[in-house]
Structures are given as structure tokens and as C-alpha cells.
Amino acid sequence: MRGVLFALGLLLCVVPASAADLGSLNKTAPGHVDPAPMIPRPPWPPAEAHITDPPQTTTLVVKDTPYHQFGKFDPVLTNACALGRFRPTRSLFRILLTGKTDQANLDAVPVHRRDLLFDPDRYARPDETYYFRNGDLPNCEVRYDGPEAPRKLDARGTTAAPVDRAERKKQALERWGKK
């Protein structure tokens, strides 16, 4: 019985007698120092500010000619494009051809913007502008404007033979000495 009375006495000491005393438990002790006020932060920027807009495509020319009459067809570059070895990285310049029989949107890679061209095998010539129809698909077609003749397929009929880099460097040094 003594144990029960002792436990009851402890309970009465811990639990406050009235609801008014409950509010005093939430107050801080006298002399308590408030924490430093928070440094105000600027509001979050709107979500649209984090998204960068992709570069806009510029339509360069609208011609009334069919696409198969525009530029010169290059079978080697077309095969390389189908294999993903010669293709535009971005389509910033577009040519819209509105012929009566054939219509097409061609992605153009001008001479001064070779950064828009993925060309690990170095097929690009310095004075040619390339036009890609369906440049990101396996059925792409490559046409170009330039003074040289189109490349020819090798004996296998697939693509140009791989170029030996040492031989290419030797030829470049020989051409440089002739000027």
C-alpha cells in the first residue's frame, strides 16, 4: 500500500493541477535569450528561369524547286549519315523547299559553322555547305554546294575506304610546300 501511495504522490507532483498551468510549460525560462533572427533570403526564382530555351531554328530560304534539284547528291556522305558518322548536331539553319512534286525541309550546315556538324571521319571539305534531309534518321540524304565533284563509293559499294591518318598528314605537308 505504501508503494501505491508513493507512486500516486509522484504522479501528482509531475502532472499540473489545472489547464492554466499547461500554458506555463510552453514558455521559456526567465532570462532566456532568443536565438538570432534568421537572415532574410531572397525569394526563389520562378521555375521558368532554370530552363534554357533551345536555340531557335532560322529558315534561310524558301524556294520553289524540288529537293532533288537542290545541291549535289553525295552517296558517300549519305551512307556515312545513315551510319551516324556524318550528321548535323543541331538544326539551326533550315531551308524550306516547296516544289510541286517534292517538298522537303533541309538542315543546312554552312561553311562557317562546322561546330554544327558531327564528323569524326573528317569527310567535310572546307569550302562546302551541307544540306541534310532527315539528318537524324537512318534514311537521311546529304546534298552539298561546292566546287568539287561528289565522292564515289569504293569497290565494296558501302562507303569510302578508311583514310590512313599518316598518309593524310603526308599529303597535307606536300600540298603546303607547293604553295
Secondary structure per residue as TSV (DSSP state, phi and psi in degrees):
chain	resnum	aa	ss	phi	psi
A	1	M	-	360.0	-38.0
A	2	R	H	-60.3	-37.8
A	3	G	H	-64.7	-36.9
A	4	V	H	-69.3	-42.2
A	5	L	H	-66.3	-36.8
A	6	F	H	-65.7	-41.7
A	7	A	H	-66.2	-38.4
A	8	L	H	-65.1	-37.8
A	9	G	H	-66.9	-39.7
A	10	L	H	-64.7	-40.2
A	11	L	H	-63.9	-40.3
A	12	L	H	-68.2	-31.3
A	13	C	H	-73.0	-34.4
A	14	V	H	-82.1	-42.2
A	15	V	S	-84.6	129.7
A	16	P	-	-67.0	155.4
A	17	A	S	-78.8	-29.9
A	18	S	S	-136.5	169.1
A	19	A	T	-71.3	-22.2
A	20	A	H	-66.9	-32.2
A	21	D	H	-73.7	-19.7
A	22	L	H	-64.2	-35.9
A	23	G	H	-65.5	-31.0
A	24	S	H	-70.5	-20.7
A	25	L	H	-71.7	-25.6
A	26	N	S	-84.1	-12.7
A	27	K	S	-83.0	153.1
A	28	T	-	-81.9	162.8
A	29	A	-	-69.4	153.4
A	30	P	T	-64.0	139.9
A	31	G	T	87.7	0.2
A	32	H	-	-72.6	135.5
A	33	V	-	-94.5	130.0
A	34	D	-	-66.1	146.0
A	35	P	-	-64.8	158.7
A	36	A	-	-59.1	139.3
A	37	P	-	-63.9	149.0
A	38	M	-	-69.1	143.8
A	39	I	-	-72.9	128.5
A	40	P	-	-67.1	137.8
A	41	R	-	-107.8	148.4
A	42	P	-	-69.1	155.4
A	43	P	-	-66.8	155.5
A	44	W	-	-63.4	142.8
A	45	P	-	-69.1	157.0
A	46	P	-	-63.8	155.0
A	47	A	G	-62.4	-29.7
A	48	E	G	-67.1	-23.3
A	49	A	G	-70.5	-22.8
A	50	H	G	-82.2	-19.5
A	51	I	S	-92.3	124.3
A	52	T	-	-91.7	135.0
A	53	D	-	-73.0	137.9
A	54	P	-	-68.2	153.3
A	55	P	-	-60.2	140.6
A	56	Q	-	-79.2	145.6
A	57	T	-	-82.1	135.7
A	58	T	E	-106.2	123.8
A	59	T	E	-83.4	114.6
A	60	L	E	-81.2	-53.1
A	61	V	E	-137.1	141.6
A	62	V	E	-118.3	113.9
A	63	K	E	-118.6	154.1
A	64	D	S	-96.0	32.0
A	65	T	S	-109.5	148.7
A	66	P	-	-68.7	152.9
A	67	Y	G	-67.7	-27.4
A	68	H	G	-72.9	-9.5
A	69	Q	G	-100.2	0.7
A	70	F	S	-96.9	116.7
A	71	G	S	72.4	-173.6
A	72	K	E	-108.3	137.0
A	73	F	E	-79.0	135.4
A	74	D	-	-121.2	110.5
A	75	P	H	-68.7	-33.3
A	76	V	H	-67.4	-45.3
A	77	L	H	-68.1	-33.2
A	78	T	H	-65.0	-42.8
A	79	N	H	-65.9	-40.5
A	80	A	H	-64.7	-36.2
A	81	C	H	-66.8	-40.7
A	82	A	H	-64.2	-30.5
A	83	L	T	-85.8	-4.9
A	84	G	T	82.6	18.1
A	85	R	S	-101.9	-4.8
A	86	F	S	-153.0	102.1
A	87	R	E	-156.0	160.9
A	88	P	E	-77.8	142.2
A	89	T	S	-82.1	-39.0
A	90	R	-	-139.3	152.7
A	91	S	-	-105.8	87.6
A	92	L	-	-90.1	-30.6
A	93	F	E	-117.8	127.4
A	94	R	E	-128.2	140.4
A	95	I	E	-115.4	126.0
A	96	L	E	-101.4	118.3
A	97	L	E	-108.8	122.0
A	98	T	E	-119.2	67.9
A	99	G	-	-80.1	166.0
A	100	K	S	-73.0	-33.8
A	101	T	S	-100.1	-43.3
A	102	D	-	-124.6	128.2
A	103	Q	E	-120.6	146.7
A	104	A	E	-159.2	155.9
A	105	N	E	-108.4	120.4
A	106	L	E	-109.9	131.0
A	107	D	E	-84.2	127.1
A	108	A	E	-105.0	138.6
A	109	V	E	-119.8	99.7
A	110	P	-	-71.8	170.9
A	111	V	T	-61.2	-39.6
A	112	H	T	-84.1	0.3
A	113	R	-	-125.5	59.8
A	114	R	G	-72.5	-10.7
A	115	D	G	-69.3	-14.4
A	116	L	G	-88.8	7.0
A	117	L	E	-120.3	126.8
A	118	F	E	-93.2	112.1
A	119	D	-	-144.8	73.6
A	120	P	T	-69.9	-23.6
A	121	D	T	-91.4	0.6
A	122	R	-	58.0	53.9
A	123	Y	-	-80.3	-24.5
A	124	A	-	-66.3	136.9
A	125	R	-	-99.2	150.3
A	126	P	T	-67.9	-21.4
A	127	D	T	-114.7	27.7
A	128	E	-	-120.1	142.9
A	129	T	E	-104.7	132.3
A	130	Y	E	-107.8	142.3
A	131	Y	E	-123.7	127.9
A	132	F	E	-115.6	127.5
A	133	R	E	-106.2	123.5
A	134	N	S	57.0	49.7
A	135	G	T	-62.9	-19.4
A	136	D	T	-103.7	10.6
A	137	L	S	-118.5	160.7
A	138	P	T	-67.9	-17.8
A	139	N	T	-97.1	31.6
A	140	C	-	-70.4	159.0
A	141	E	E	-134.0	135.3
A	142	V	E	-114.7	129.8
A	143	R	E	-125.6	160.2
A	144	Y	E	-148.4	160.8
A	145	D	E	-117.5	124.9
A	146	G	S	-179.6	168.3
A	147	P	S	-77.0	-23.8
A	148	E	S	-84.8	160.4
A	149	A	-	-75.1	159.3
A	150	P	-	-64.2	151.5
A	151	R	-	-69.5	155.5
A	152	K	-	-111.8	149.8
A	153	L	-	-70.1	152.4
A	154	D	-	-80.2	-174.2
A	155	A	T	-62.4	-28.6
A	156	R	T	-73.6	-20.7
A	157	G	S	78.4	16.4
A	158	T	S	-106.7	-60.2
A	159	T	S	-156.6	178.0
A	160	A	-	-66.8	149.6
A	161	A	-	-63.9	146.3
A	162	P	-	-61.4	140.2
A	163	V	-	-92.7	131.9
A	164	D	-	-76.0	122.2
A	165	R	H	-65.6	-34.9
A	166	A	H	-66.1	-40.0
A	167	E	H	-66.8	-39.2
A	168	R	H	-64.1	-40.8
A	169	K	H	-66.0	-39.6
A	170	K	H	-63.0	-43.0
A	171	Q	H	-64.7	-38.3
A	172	A	H	-65.6	-39.5
A	173	L	H	-67.6	-36.5
A	174	E	H	-66.5	-41.3
A	175	R	H	-66.2	-36.0
A	176	W	H	-67.3	-35.7
A	177	G	H	-70.6	-23.7
A	178	K	H	-77.2	-23.7
A	179	K	-	-78.8	360.0
